Amino acid sequence: MERAVLQITLFGLLLALAATQPNKDDWDIYSFHINSTVTSRYATTVITSRMANRMDESKEIEFHVRIPKNAFISKFRMFIDGQVYDGIVKGKEKARQQYTEAVSRGQSAGLVSSVGRTLEEFKTSVTVAAHKKVTFELTYEELLKRRLGKYELQIHARPMQPVKSFKVDVHIHEESGINIVEVKGGLALADAINKTHADNEVWVNFYPTEDQQKTCTSCGEQGLNGDLVIVYDVNRDSGLGDIKTSAGYFVHHFAPSSLTRISKNVVFLIDRSGSMHGKKMQQTRLALIHILNDLSEDDHFGLITFDGSISYWKRELVQANQRNLESAKIFSRNIRESGATNINSAVLEGASLLNAHPREDSASILILLTDGDPTSGVTNLEQIQSNVRVAIADEFPLYCLGFGFDVNFEFLEKMSLQNNGVARRIYEDSDADLQLKGFYEEVATPLLIDVTMSYEGGTNLTQTVFSQYYNGSEIVVAGQITDNDIGTFTPQVVAISSSKKMTFSNPNGTVESTGTESADHIQRVWAYLTVKQLLEKELLLSGAEKENVKREALELSLKYSFVTPLTSMVVTKPEGGDTEVLHKPKEGEAPQTGSRHPNIGSSGSVMHTSAGSVMHTSGARQASPGARQGLPGPPAYGYGGMDLSSIQPKDSGLRSTQLNAERVFSASILTMIQRDYTVHVQVDEAPTQVHATIVPATDNIPVSHRFLLKTENQSLPLCFDVTGDVRLKLLHHPTSELSVHGELDSVSNGGFRRIVIQLNADLYVDVEVNKITVREGSRITHHTGQDPITAGSWTIIRRDKDIDVAGGDTHLVILIQGKDAQSFLWPVLRQQSSDSAEGILALNPVYEEVPQTPTTKLRIKDQEIDVTRANAADYSISPPLTLDCWLLSADSALQRRLEAFIV
């Protein structure tokens, strides 16, 4: 019997429900202040937003800001009617229980999610009485990282309305002195910025008027929306560096100047698999040619490209002279993409090339660029990591650049950390080539190798051994001073520079207490750095060691109130309000969200829970995608705070069944029931009675699925809805027998229940969440494990969260989204052999926005189409992210009747 479905007619109450959605026009932000203090590269930023409800009734007011990804939130408070409501940092497991209980009551979950390259988004909201005010205060902390000789403090402002009192105040204090300072970014209005630089201090004040808030580069009628970036650097010497001590803790910044560069040996591993087709490969070729131009003549280098096989430019490292560089540029311009992805062989060959051609007094570097998962050769991720670790043997660092969001970034990050390197995501954008070149510039000039930082009289130290130190960077070490005895504390640095061993030490033999830092400032720097490094270390370990490191990171996060991937901030609101749990995601991770409101609009909505129940209002459309991410669902339907537990069937022909419901917390919340019945509910106009007719469920009411169509060089993707569990034509090559069809699931899931791939007239691959069936003529085989499957000339590889299907020049990845019983399939076309391919996966729409129209319109193929701004889950990446999109009809998005795609 199918899962429960409730169909509800609300007799005039639908608009009342829609009115409970937060609306920014209902409130006024009359003050928005950002205060950032930087001392010894450690920034503490406080955002204070004061808002007023101007309406004659209670309204939900939203606080929505963006902060740097590298930062930890350390405090959040709300001030309402003289009362202070503090956020409390708890371990994620404890917070999850509170979160589950809150969501089961229909309450909300707060949100911290990744936005773009450098920012995370923080959202929360609270109901404020008529003509009352609320103050939100958020504090976050970060250690500024030196890149290319500069530190950058990024402040993002997005109040989304002109603010009467808008202020940004920045104060930077560096004891060693500040030698350069620059203010830039989309908010850098010269008339509104005041900058004062006095030796070791800088003040920056940004006080734009309401008119100015509409006229800057990143401004409009809705006010400011952009960054203010303060760039600076400090004075340096060629010695031990800058050491600060206070209250038994120290922090050491080491970045000596006037060192001679070390020549380098560098091997570039370039993924040329089919998924790199098009702009990604164009940008890679362009970046590679720029990088080759920057090599010094005493550098040696090698180039390896790979798909399912390995191709060398030369089978040895060669000097970067003019002749070799010109030859390498010709090779780079002719890199063509096709085939699978053999990461294991590529990295092992690169390591072999460096190991086979050692040079004294040089630094070796291995750089991998890839955009996907391994699909050829060794495909087990742990085996690849083990092989690479053995091959490199701590001789040189491995830097992994992951192109786009299809790549398994955690795999690359772990492999880099295991080999003394770092991983960096390269974002698919118009400046991807500059991102690649920018990363190379960070590691282009090694100055020291085998750097060892030692601290006699120090304990509980952060990382002290570094394979290389690069020009423009900085090494930071923090720790505790044993017994707070500064007299016995002796730091020293030993490293190799060019052909000689160098020792950096304090000529006086000891370090004096600075005494100028606040009592806990350096202690918090130590805690911040320690937690960051423990989280990296935890990635590399397993078993008891992993749990011990995780526990240590958790204890420090709780002690210093840092919101990290191991903790959450629990926000308790005024009596009768919600409890919110704010999580910090890992790189690329989807936000954990709960559903406070069922996303109801004038045409109704569909709501999903992890258990698979669905509520339809008339004119159903898809709900917020976050509601399907494996979160606990509320247990019963209710309205107006009434108890529905005593509803009985009117029809005496049906067995009497009590609906296991409970009282819901708000008149505007509809929650769920799970029974094998269809329930027709009528709510009286004065909501004191509920009449219900219960019949066994037979046919599910069709549910909408929202599709995203990504576009190149446009601000937002397109999205459209498909209603019902239909079978769609996803891909077809007119010149071959290949076709891919997908069956949308019913109400319980949010994607495809089944994908059928026809490889030729007699060969089919039938993919479901838990099994893969291959039908070749009359022969049928079922596969449930992870052993590679061969079907004709095609290879199918199943992993925990995806299924890889590759053959010839076509590469399809089927992601497994959701969790357990809520899992569903979502196909992603990574490479196709023909530009004439048909089907939803082959679409590449182009549009332009029509200016100066009363409603938003897009022009697609000479047609002007009305659209609305909406959002949808991007299931083409794992975990999925929620993206804004232009919502239009399926026919308009597909540029033909939807029926043409239904099979």
C-alpha positions in Angstrom: 0.0 0.0 0.0 1.3 3.5 -0.9 2.5 5.9 1.7 0.1 8.4 3.2 -1.1 11.4 1.3 -3.2 14.2 2.8 -5.1 16.4 0.5 -6.3 19.5 2.2 -8.8 22.2 1.1 -8.2 25.3 3.2 -11.2 27.5 2.3 -9.7 30.9 2.3 -6.8 30.1 4.6 -4.2 29.5 2.0 -3.3 33.2 1.7 -3.2 33.5 5.4 -0.5 30.8 5.4 1.4 32.4 2.7 1.4 35.7 4.6 3.4 34.1 7.4 6.5 34.0 5.1 9.1 36.6 6.1 8.9 39.7 3.9 11.7 42.2 4.1 9.3 45.1 3.3 7.6 44.5 6.7 10.7 45.6 8.6 13.3 48.3 8.6 17.0 48.0 9.2 17.7 51.3 10.8 21.3 50.5 11.9 23.9 48.1 10.5 27.4 48.3 12.0 30.4 46.1 11.4 33.4 46.5 13.7 36.6 44.5 13.0 39.7 44.5 15.1 42.9 42.9 13.8 45.8 42.3 16.2 48.8 40.3 15.1 46.9 39.0 12.0 44.0 37.7 14.1 40.7 39.4 13.3 37.6 39.6 15.5 34.6 41.0 13.7 31.3 41.9 15.2 28.2 42.5 13.0 25.4 44.4 14.8 22.0 44.9 13.0 19.2 46.8 14.6 15.7 46.3 13.0 12.2 47.5 13.7 8.9 45.9 12.9 6.9 48.8 11.4 3.7 46.8 11.0 0.6 46.7 13.2 1.0 42.9 13.8 3.8 40.5 14.8 6.2 39.8 12.0 9.1 37.4 11.5 12.3 39.4 11.0 15.4 37.8 9.4 19.0 38.3 10.1 21.1 37.3 7.1 24.8 37.9 6.7 27.9 36.4 5.0 31.2 35.7 6.7 34.6 34.3 5.5 34.7 30.5 5.2 37.9 30.4 7.1 36.3 32.0 10.1 34.7 30.5 13.2 31.6 32.0 14.6 32.2 32.5 18.3 29.2 34.4 19.6 25.6 35.2 18.6 23.1 37.2 20.6 19.6 38.7 20.1 18.3 41.7 22.2 14.5 41.9 22.4 12.5 44.0 24.9 15.4 44.3 27.2 16.1 40.5 27.2 19.3 38.9 25.8 19.1 35.6 24.0 22.5 34.0 23.7 23.5 31.2 21.3 25.2 28.3 23.0 27.8 26.2 21.3 27.3 22.4 21.8 28.7 19.2 20.4 27.0 18.4 17.1 25.6 15.1 18.4 23.9 16.8 21.4 22.7 19.7 19.2 21.4 17.2 16.6 19.0 15.7 19.3 17.7 19.2 20.1 17.5 19.9 16.4 15.5 16.8 15.7 13.1 17.6 18.5 12.7 21.1 17.2 12.0 20.0 13.7 9.6 17.3 14.8 7.6 20.2 16.4 7.5 22.1 13.2 10.2 24.5 14.4 13.1 25.9 12.5 16.7 25.1 11.9 19.2 27.9 11.5 21.6 27.9 8.6 25.3 28.3 8.0 26.0 27.4 4.4 28.8 27.9 1.8 28.3 30.7 -0.7 30.7 31.1 -3.6 34.5 30.9 -3.2 35.3 32.6 0.1 32.0 33.1 2.0 29.5 31.3 4.2 26.0 32.4 4.8 24.5 32.8 8.2 20.7 33.0 8.6 18.3 33.2 11.5 15.0 34.9 12.2 12.7 35.7 15.1 9.1 36.9 15.5 8.9 40.5 16.7 5.8 42.1 18.1 4.1 45.0 16.4 6.2 48.2 16.5 8.9 46.5 18.5 12.7 46.3 17.8 15.3 43.6 17.7 19.1 43.7 17.7 21.2 40.9 16.3 24.9 40.6 17.1 27.2 38.1 15.5 30.9 37.7 16.3 33.4 35.7 14.2 37.1 35.1 14.4 39.8 34.3 11.8 43.5 34.2 11.4 44.4 36.1 8.3 46.6 34.1 5.9 49.4 35.7 4.0 49.3 35.1 0.2 51.5 36.7 -2.4 53.0 39.0 0.2 49.7 40.4 1.6 47.0 39.8 4.1 43.4 40.4 3.1 40.5 41.2 5.5 37.3 40.6 3.6 34.1 42.2 5.0 30.8 41.5 3.1 27.8 43.8 3.5 24.4 42.8 2.2 21.6 44.4 4.2 19.4 44.4 1.0 18.0 47.8 1.8 19.5 51.3 2.2 20.3 51.8 5.9 20.1 55.1 7.8 23.1 54.4 9.9 25.5 52.1 8.1 29.1 51.9 9.4 32.1 49.8 9.0 35.0 50.4 11.4 38.3 48.5 11.0 41.3 48.9 13.3 44.5 47.0 12.5 47.4 46.9 15.0 50.7 45.2 14.1 53.6 45.7 16.6 56.2 45.3 13.8 54.8 48.1 11.8 52.5 48.2 8.7 54.3 49.1 5.4 51.4 49.0 2.9 47.6 49.3 3.2 45.0 49.4 0.4 41.2 49.4 0.4 39.4 47.8 -2.5 36.3 45.8 -3.4 32.9 46.6 -4.8 32.0 48.8 -1.8 35.1 50.9 -2.0 33.4 54.3 -2.5 36.2 56.9 -2.3 33.8 59.6 -0.9 32.6 57.3 1.9 36.0 55.8 3.1 38.4 57.4 5.5 41.8 55.7 5.9 44.4 56.6 8.5 47.8 55.0 8.6 50.2 55.7 11.5 53.3 53.4 11.6 51.9 50.2 13.3 48.2 51.1 13.2 45.6 51.5 10.5 42.0 52.8 10.9 39.5 52.4 8.0 36.0 53.9 8.4 33.3 53.4 5.8 30.2 55.5 6.4 28.1 55.7 3.2 24.9 57.8 3.1 21.7 56.2 2.0 22.1 57.7 -1.5 25.7 56.4 -1.7 24.5 52.9 -0.8 22.6 52.9 -4.1 25.4 54.1 -6.3 28.6 52.0 -5.7 29.8 49.2 -8.0 28.0 46.5 -6.0 24.9 48.6 -5.1 21.4 49.2 -6.3 18.0 50.3 -5.2 18.1 47.5 -2.6 21.3 48.9 -1.1 24.7 47.5 -0.6 25.7 44.0 -1.8 29.4 43.5 -2.0 32.8 43.4 -0.3 35.1 45.8 1.4 38.6 44.3 1.3 41.5 45.8 3.4 44.9 44.6 2.1 48.0 45.1 4.1 51.5 43.8 5.0 53.9 44.3 7.8 57.6 45.1 8.1 59.9 42.1 8.2 63.5 41.3 8.9 65.7 38.4 7.8 65.8 36.9 11.3 63.6 34.8 13.6 60.4 36.8 12.9 57.6 38.2 15.1 56.9 36.5 18.4 54.1 37.6 20.7 53.6 36.2 24.2 50.9 36.7 26.8 49.4 34.8 29.8 51.4 31.7 29.2 50.8 31.5 25.4 52.8 32.5 22.3 52.3 32.9 18.6 55.3 33.0 16.2 55.0 34.5 12.7 57.9 33.5 10.5 58.4 35.0 7.1 62.1 36.1 6.6 62.9 38.5 3.9 66.0 38.8 1.6 66.4 35.1 1.0 67.8 33.7 -2.2 65.2 31.7 -4.2 65.7 27.9 -4.6 65.4 26.5 -8.1 62.6 24.0 -8.4 61.6 20.8 -10.1 57.9 20.8 -11.0 55.7 18.3 -12.7 52.2 19.2 -13.9 49.6 16.4 -14.1 46.8 17.6 -16.4 43.4 15.7 -16.6 42.4 15.6 -20.2 39.4 13.2 -19.7 36.2 13.9 -21.5 34.6 15.8 -18.6 37.3 18.5 -19.2 35.6 19.3 -22.5 35.0 22.8 -23.6 35.8 25.9 -21.5 37.5 24.0 -18.7 40.2 22.7 -21.0 40.5 26.0 -22.8 41.2 27.8 -19.5 43.6 25.0 -18.4 45.6 25.4 -21.6 45.7 29.2 -21.2 46.8 28.9 -17.6 49.4 26.4 -18.4 51.0 28.6 -21.0 51.1 31.5 -18.6 52.7 29.3 -16.0 55.3 28.1 -18.4 56.2 31.7 -19.2 56.8 32.3 -15.5 59.3 29.5 -15.0 62.9 30.6 -14.4 65.7 29.2 -16.5 67.3 27.3 -13.6 63.9 25.5 -13.0 63.3 22.0 -14.4 59.9 20.8 -15.3 57.8 18.0 -16.8 54.3 17.7 -18.3 52.0 14.7 -18.1 48.4 14.5 -19.4 46.0 11.7 -18.6 42.6 10.2 -19.3 42.4 6.4 -19.2 46.0 6.4 -20.4 49.2 8.5 -19.7 50.9 10.8 -22.2 54.3 12.4 -21.6 55.6 15.6 -23.2 59.0 14.3 -22.3 60.0 11.3 -20.2 62.4 13.3 -18.1 62.7 16.6 -16.4 64.2 19.3 -18.6 65.6 22.7 -18.1 63.2 25.7 -18.5 65.2 27.2 -21.4 63.6 29.0 -24.3 63.7 26.0 -26.6 62.0 23.6 -24.2 59.4 26.2 -23.1 58.3 26.8 -26.7 58.0 23.0 -27.3 56.0 22.6 -24.1 53.6 25.4 -25.1 53.0 23.7 -28.4 52.3 20.5 -26.5 49.9 22.4 -24.2 48.0 24.0 -27.0 47.3 20.6 -28.5 45.9 18.9 -25.4 42.6 17.4 -26.4 40.1 15.9 -24.0 38.6 12.4 -24.3 38.2 9.2 -22.4 38.1 8.2 -18.7 40.2 9.4 -15.7 43.2 7.4 -14.4 44.3 9.5 -11.4 46.3 6.7 -9.8 48.6 6.1 -12.8 49.0 9.8 -13.4 50.2 10.7 -9.9 52.5 7.6 -9.7 54.1 8.5 -13.0 54.6 12.1 -11.9 56.2 11.0 -8.6 58.4 8.6 -10.6 59.6 11.4 -12.8 60.6 13.6 -9.9 62.2 10.7 -8.0 64.2 9.6 -11.1 65.7 13.0 -11.6 66.8 14.4 -8.3 68.8 17.6 -8.2 70.7 18.9 -5.2 69.9 22.3 -3.8 66.4 22.3 -5.4 62.8 22.0 -4.3 60.5 19.5 -6.0 56.7 20.0 -6.4 54.0 17.8 -7.9 50.8 19.6 -9.0 47.6 17.6 -10.0 44.7 19.2 -11.8 41.5 17.1 -12.2 37.7 17.7 -12.4 36.4 14.3 -11.6 36.6 11.0 -9.8 38.9 8.1 -10.9 37.1 6.0 -13.4 40.0 3.9 -14.9 42.8 1.8 -13.6 42.7 1.7 -9.8 39.5 3.4 -8.7 39.4 2.5 -5.0 40.1 5.9 -3.4 41.9 4.5 -0.3 44.1 2.3 -2.5 45.1 5.3 -4.6 45.9 7.4 -1.5 48.1 4.5 -0.2 49.9 4.1 -3.5 50.6 7.8 -3.8 51.9 8.0 -0.2 54.3 5.2 -0.8 55.5 6.7 -4.1 56.1 10.2 -2.8 57.6 9.0 0.6 57.6 12.5 2.1 60.1 13.6 -0.5 58.1 16.5 -1.9 54.6 18.0 -1.6 51.6 17.1 -3.7 49.2 20.0 -4.5 45.7 18.9 -5.8 43.5 21.4 -7.7 39.9 20.3 -8.0 38.1 21.9 -11.0 34.4 22.5 -10.3 32.0 20.7 -8.0 31.9 17.3 -9.7 35.2 16.5 -8.2 35.5 14.5 -4.9 37.2 17.3 -3.0 37.6 15.3 0.2 39.5 12.7 -1.6 41.9 15.3 -3.1 42.2 17.1 0.2 43.2 13.9 2.1 45.7 12.9 -0.5 47.3 16.4 -0.4 47.5 16.5 3.4 49.0 13.0 3.4 51.8 14.3 1.2 52.6 17.7 2.8 50.5 19.7 0.4 47.1 21.4 0.2 44.0 21.0 -2.0 42.4 24.0 -3.6 39.0 24.2 -5.4 39.1 25.9 -8.8 35.7 27.5 -9.5 34.1 27.1 -12.9 34.0 30.7 -13.9 35.4 33.2 -16.5 38.5 33.6 -14.4 39.4 30.0 -13.8 42.6 30.4 -15.7 43.6 33.2 -13.3 42.7 31.1 -10.3 45.1 28.3 -11.6 47.8 30.9 -12.3 47.2 32.5 -8.9 47.7 29.2 -7.1 50.9 28.5 -9.0 52.3 31.9 -8.1 51.8 31.0 -4.4 54.2 28.1 -4.8 56.4 29.4 -7.6 59.3 30.7 -5.5 60.5 28.3 -2.8 62.9 30.0 -0.4 63.4 27.4 2.3 63.0 23.6 2.5 62.9 21.2 5.4 61.8 23.9 7.9 61.8 22.8 11.5 60.6 25.2 14.2 61.7 24.3 17.8 60.7 25.9 21.1 62.6 25.0 24.2 60.4 25.6 27.1 57.3 25.3 25.0 54.5 22.7 25.0 51.2 21.9 23.2 52.6 23.3 20.0 50.8 23.5 16.7 52.5 22.2 13.5 56.3 22.7 13.7 57.7 20.9 10.6 57.1 22.3 7.1 58.4 20.8 3.8 58.8 24.2 2.1 58.5 28.0 2.7 57.5 30.1 -0.3 58.0 33.7 -1.1 55.0 35.8 -0.1 53.7 33.3 2.4 54.1 32.9 6.2 54.6 30.1 8.7 52.6 30.5 11.9 53.2 28.4 15.1 51.4 28.8 18.4 51.8 27.0 21.7 52.0 27.3 25.5 55.0 28.4 27.5 55.8 25.8 30.1 54.9 27.1 33.6 54.6 30.5 32.0 58.3 30.9 32.5 59.4 33.3 29.7 63.0 33.2 30.9 63.4 29.5 29.7 61.5 29.9 26.5 63.9 29.7 23.5 62.6 29.5 19.9 64.7 28.5 17.0 64.2 27.7 13.3 66.4 25.4 11.2 66.0 25.1 7.4 67.8 24.6 4.1 68.3 27.6 1.8 70.0 27.1 -1.5 73.0 24.9 -0.7 73.4 25.8 3.0 71.8 25.0 6.3 70.4 28.1 8.1 69.6 28.7 11.7 67.3 31.5 12.8 67.4 32.4 16.5 67.0 35.3 18.9 70.5 37.0 19.3 69.6 37.7 23.0 68.8 34.0 23.5 65.4 34.6 25.1 62.1 36.2 24.2 60.7 39.2 26.1 57.0 39.2 27.1 55.2 41.6 24.8 52.5 42.4 27.4 50.6 44.5 24.9 48.2 41.8 23.9 44.8 41.3 25.6 44.8 38.6 28.2 43.2 35.9 26.0 44.1 37.1 22.5 47.1 34.9 21.9 45.4 32.1 23.7 42.5 32.3 21.2 45.0 32.4 18.3 46.5 29.1 19.6 43.1 27.6 20.0 41.9 28.6 16.5 45.1 27.2 14.9 45.0 24.1 17.0 41.4 23.3 16.1 42.1 23.9 12.4 45.0 21.6 12.3 43.3 18.9 14.4 40.4 18.9 11.9 42.9 18.3 9.1 44.7 15.6 11.1 41.4 13.9 11.8 40.9 13.5 8.0 44.1 11.4 7.8 43.4 9.0 10.7 41.1 6.1 11.4 39.9 4.0 14.4 40.9 5.1 17.9 43.4 7.6 16.8 40.8 9.4 14.7 38.3 9.5 17.6 41.0 10.8 20.0 41.9 13.7 17.7 38.2 14.4 17.0 37.5 14.5 20.8 40.4 16.9 21.4 39.2 19.2 18.6 35.6 19.1 20.0 36.8 19.9 23.5 38.7 23.0 22.3 35.8 24.1 20.1 33.4 23.9 23.1 35.9 25.6 25.4 36.4 28.6 23.1 32.8 28.6 21.7 33.9 28.0 18.1 31.3 26.8 15.6 33.2 24.2 13.7 32.3 21.1 11.7 32.2 19.3 15.1 29.9 21.7 16.9 26.7 23.6 16.4 25.3 26.8 17.9 21.9 26.3 19.6 19.8 29.5 19.5 16.8 29.6 21.9 14.3 32.3 21.0 11.7 34.0 23.1 9.0 31.9 24.8 6.8 30.4 22.1 9.4 30.8 19.4 11.7 28.4 17.7 14.9 26.7 18.7 17.5 26.9 15.9 20.7 24.9 15.5 23.4 26.4 13.4 25.9 24.1 11.7 29.2 25.0 9.9 29.6 22.9 6.7 32.8 21.4 5.4 34.1 22.5 2.0 31.4 21.8 -0.6 29.0 20.3 1.9 25.3 20.9 1.6 23.7 22.9 4.4 21.6 21.1 7.0 18.3 22.8 6.9 14.9 22.3 8.5 11.6 23.5 7.2 10.0 26.3 9.3 7.4 27.1 6.7 6.2 24.8 4.0 7.2 27.3 1.3 3.6 28.0 0.4 2.7 30.5 -2.3 -0.5 31.4 -4.0 -0.4 28.3 -6.1 0.2 26.0 -3.2 3.2 23.7 -2.5 4.5 20.2 -1.9 6.3 19.3 1.3 8.6 16.3 1.8 9.9 14.6 5.0 12.6 12.0 5.4 10.0 9.4 5.9 8.4 10.1 2.6 5.1 11.7 3.4 3.8 14.5 1.2 1.2 17.2 1.7 -0.3 18.8 -1.4 -2.2 22.0 -1.5 -4.1 22.9 -4.6 -1.9 23.6 -7.6 1.1 21.8 -6.2 4.6 22.8 -6.9 7.9 21.6 -5.4 9.0 22.6 -2.0 12.3 23.9 -0.8 14.9 21.2 -1.7 16.4 21.3 1.8 13.4 19.4 3.2 14.6 16.2 1.5 18.1 16.0 2.9 17.4 13.1 5.3 16.0 15.3 8.1 13.5 14.1 10.6 10.0 15.0 9.6 7.1 16.2 11.8 4.8 13.5 12.9 1.2 14.8 12.2 -0.9 17.2 10.3 -2.5 19.9 12.2 -3.9 23.4 11.9 -4.4 26.3 14.2 -2.8 24.7 17.2 -5.7 22.2 17.4 -5.3 18.6 18.5 -6.2 16.3 15.6 -5.7 13.0 17.5 -9.3 12.3 17.9 -10.4 12.6 14.2 -12.4 9.5 13.3 -13.6 8.2 9.9 -17.0 9.4 8.9 -17.5 6.5 6.6 -18.9 3.6 8.7 -17.8 1.2 5.9 -14.1 1.8 6.9 -12.4 0.6 9.9 -12.2 3.2 12.7 -8.7 4.5 12.9 -7.3 7.2 15.3 -4.8 9.4 13.6 -1.7 9.4 15.6 -1.3 13.1 15.6 -0.2 15.7 18.1 -0.8 19.4 18.9 1.3 21.6 16.6 3.1 24.7 17.8 1.8 27.4 15.5 -1.3 28.3 13.7 0.7 28.6 10.4 2.4 25.3 10.6 1.1 22.1 8.8 2.9 19.0 9.9 2.7 15.4 8.9 1.0 12.0 9.3 2.1 8.6 8.1 -0.7 6.1 7.6 -1.9 4.1 4.6 -5.0 6.3 4.1 -6.0 9.3 2.1 -7.5 11.9 4.4 -9.8 14.7 3.0 -9.8 17.4 5.7 -12.2 20.5 5.8 -11.2 23.2 8.3 -14.2 25.4 9.3 -13.9 29.2 8.6 -13.7 29.8 12.4 -11.1 27.1 13.0 -12.7 25.3 15.9 -13.7 22.0 14.2 -12.0 19.7 11.7 -14.1 17.3 9.6 -12.2 14.4 8.0 -13.1 11.6 5.6 -10.5 8.8 5.6 -10.2 6.3 2.8 -7.5 3.8 1.9 -4.9 5.5 -0.3 -4.7 4.2 -3.8 -3.4 6.7 -6.3 -0.9 9.3 -5.2 -1.5 12.8 -6.2 1.3 13.7 -8.7 4.3 15.5 -7.2 6.5 18.0 -8.9 10.2 17.6 -9.5 12.4 20.6 -10.1 15.1 20.5 -12.7 18.0 22.9 -13.1 19.5 23.9 -16.5 22.9 25.4 -15.9 24.0 28.1 -18.3 27.4 29.5 -19.2 28.3 33.1 -18.4 24.9 33.9 -16.9 24.1 35.0 -13.4 21.5 32.3 -12.7 20.6 28.9 -14.0 17.1 28.2 -15.4 14.7 25.8 -13.5 11.4 24.2 -14.4 9.0 21.7 -12.8 7.9 18.3 -14.1 4.8 16.8 -12.5 4.2 13.1 -12.0 6.3 10.0 -11.9 6.9 10.0 -15.6 9.6 8.5 -17.7 11.9 11.1 -19.4 14.2 11.0 -22.3 17.5 12.1 -20.8 20.0 11.4 -23.6 20.0 10.1 -27.2 22.7 10.1 -29.8 21.0 10.1 -33.3 24.1 8.5 -34.9 24.4 5.7 -32.4 22.1 3.3 -30.5 22.8 4.9 -27.2 19.8 6.3 -25.2 19.2 7.0 -21.6 15.8 7.2 -20.0 14.9 8.0 -16.4 11.8 7.1 -14.3 10.9 9.9 -11.8 10.0 8.6 -8.4 6.7 9.0 -6.7 6.0 11.1 -3.6 8.6 9.6 -1.4 11.7 10.8 -3.2 13.0 13.7 -5.2 14.6 12.3 -8.2 14.8 9.2 -10.4 13.9 5.8 -9.0 15.4 4.0 -12.1 17.6 4.9 -15.0 17.7 2.6 -18.1 20.7 2.9 -20.5 20.3 1.3 -23.9 23.8 0.7 -25.3 22.7 -1.2 -28.4 19.7 -3.1 -29.6 20.3 -6.1 -27.4 22.3 -4.5 -24.4 20.6 -2.6 -21.6 21.9 -1.4 -18.2 19.1 -0.9 -15.7 20.3 1.2 -12.7 18.4 1.4 -9.4 19.6 2.7 -6.0 20.5 -0.8 -4.6 21.3 -2.8 -7.7 22.4 -2.7 -11.3 20.9 -5.1 -13.8 22.6 -5.9 -17.2 20.3 -7.4 -19.9 22.2 -8.8 -22.9 19.7 -10.5 -25.2 18.0 -13.1 -23.0 20.9 -13.1 -20.5 20.2 -11.2 -17.3 22.7 -10.5 -14.5 22.2 -8.7 -11.2 25.0 -6.7 -9.5 24.8 -5.3 -6.0 28.5 -5.0 -5.0 31.2 -2.6 -6.1 33.1 -4.8 -8.5 33.6 -3.2 -11.9 31.0 -4.3 -14.5 31.7 -4.8 -18.2 28.9 -4.5 -20.7 30.1 -4.7 -24.2 32.7 -1.9 -24.6 31.3 0.0 -21.6 32.5 -0.1 -18.0 30.2 0.5 -15.0 31.8 1.3 -11.6 29.6 1.5 -8.5 30.8 3.4 -5.4 29.0 4.3 -2.2 27.5 7.5 -3.5 27.7 7.3 -7.3 27.7 5.0 -10.3 30.2 5.7 -13.2 29.2 4.6 -16.7 31.8 5.2 -19.4 32.3 4.0 -23.0 33.9 5.5 -26.0 33.6 9.3 -25.7 30.6 9.2 -23.4 30.9 9.5 -19.7 27.8 9.5 -17.4 27.8 9.6 -13.6 24.7 8.7 -11.7 24.8 10.2 -8.2 23.0 8.6 -5.3 21.4 11.4 -3.4 19.4 11.4 -0.2 19.8 8.8 2.6 18.7 5.2 3.2 15.0 4.7 2.3 15.0 8.3 0.9 17.8 7.7 -1.6 17.2 8.5 -5.3 19.3 8.7 -8.5 20.4 11.8 -10.3 22.3 11.5 -13.7 25.1 13.9 -14.7 26.6 14.0 -18.2 30.3 14.5 -17.8 31.2 14.0 -21.5 29.3 13.4 -24.7 30.6 12.4 -28.1 28.2 14.4 -30.2 27.1 18.0 -30.2 23.9 16.7 -31.9 22.9 14.7 -28.8 19.3 15.1 -27.7 17.6 14.9 -24.3 17.4 16.9 -21.1 21.0 16.2 -20.2 22.3 17.5 -23.5 20.6 20.9 -23.2 22.8 24.0 -22.9 20.4 27.0 -22.9 21.5 30.5 -23.6 19.4 33.5 -22.5 19.6 37.2 -21.9 17.7 39.3 -19.4 15.3 41.8 -21.0 16.0 45.3 -19.4 13.5 47.8 -18.2 10.4 45.7 -18.0 7.8 45.7 -15.2 8.2 42.0 -14.6 11.3 39.9 -15.0 11.7 38.6 -18.6 14.3 36.5 -20.3 14.9 36.3 -24.0 15.5 32.8 -25.3 15.8 32.2 -29.0 14.0 35.5 -29.8 11.1 34.8 -27.4 10.5 36.9 -24.3 9.4 34.8 -21.4 8.1 35.8 -18.0 10.1 34.3 -15.1 10.2 34.4 -11.4 13.2 34.1 -9.0 13.0 30.8 -7.2 15.5 28.2 -5.8 16.2 24.5 -6.4 18.6 21.9 -5.2 21.5 21.2 -7.5 21.6 17.4 -7.4 24.3 17.3 -10.0 26.8 17.7 -7.2 27.2 15.7 -4.0 26.2 16.8 -1.4 23.7 19.1 -3.2 23.6 22.8 -2.8 20.6 25.1 -3.0 20.9 27.6 -5.9 18.8 30.6 -6.9 17.3 30.2 -10.4 14.9 31.7 -12.9 11.7 29.6 -12.8 9.7 29.2 -16.0 7.5 26.6 -17.6 9.0 23.4 -18.8 8.0 24.1 -22.4 9.8 27.5 -22.3 12.9 26.1 -20.6 13.1 23.1 -23.0 12.1 25.2 -26.1 9.6 22.6 -27.1 6.7 20.7 -25.6 7.5 18.7 -22.5 5.7 15.8 -24.1 8.6 15.5 -26.6 10.8 14.4 -23.7 8.3 11.9 -22.2 8.7 8.3 -23.3 
